[in-house]
Amino acid sequence: MKPLKLFWCSTPTGDEDYWVAATSRNMAIAFFAQENGFELQEITAEEIRGIPAECRCFLDMVLPATSDLPRSASKLALQQLGIYYNETFHVFSYKGRIFRPEGLVRTYMQSIARGRQKLRKAL
């Protein structure tokens, strides 16, 4: 069982930016590309921290904790690793840094704009 690391994977557009647990940066990029339909060269993966063996069981319910295959990190796993999600602002924080899954933020802002447009039409 190889040690897993937590990577923040992102694209220039910010769409689908998210956390990936993998044994290497290249594995994180390959997984992210396959899962989200991006080209490998469009993705950057920043190693954030190692994942202790006792936290592997929180990563995902499909793959066994002993698997070295890359996977998305659940909010529960992130919380176990000291990474917190702010539901109000849709951001993650870790050691003073803010991580924004831009696709989520953009979708949220678009839904607010649509709501305002509907309200204006109704008035």
PyMOL commands that set and color helices and strands:
alter all, ss='L'
color gray80, all
select helices_A, chain A and resi 25-36+40-42+53-58+75-80+102-122
alter helices_A, ss='H'
color red, helices_A
select strands_A, chain A and resi 4-10+18-22+44-51+71-72+84-86+91-94+97-99
alter strands_A, ss='S'
color yellow, strands_A
deselect
rebuild
show_as cartoon
